[in-house]
């Protein structure tokens, strides 16, 4: 009898320890998640209901109580602070011409999933168009040399229209052309240039180079003295005139 009582006591103690551990883990997980802020809650409303205007907001321990206005009317929205989910959405006043329930737009992430389910490839861009009565998402998908553009209903995610185009490859870049070597004038041309600077008779013409620049030395005999005219072999410019004493 005592042995059986000990077994029951041991099993009860073990069960109590397990319950304590489970409760501690549950409490830890409950306290570790940080609730969303009012600013984050406003961003969620703007994402889900474009062109809406927040009129009032009240904060409690569990929810944000928003009143916001759209073209369809005014609505009261309770948003869970813990995860940003919608607790309730009730109309406050609905316009007579817009008595249909408010439609929530899909997120960009949801549109990416629907676009990839429709067409494989890399989604390079997603943008929201026509934020009025018929909002659409434009998703651009590239695969190989083909670019596909999907226009999806922003509420249902259904594909309204599809466009395809070929991606043109960029032409290979051309290497810069090598500069042509500088053209050098002839010795006769250098002689004629020298004679325009010093009148006389050409006795000799020699070619040389200074600091990588070629030149001609033209020796000219005149009635009085002899002169040496240095002519740039590229530009034809007279660089220097030296007279013999």
Order of alpha helices (4+ residues) and beta strands (2+ residues): alpha-alpha-beta-beta-beta-beta-alpha-beta-beta-beta-beta-alpha-beta-beta-beta-beta
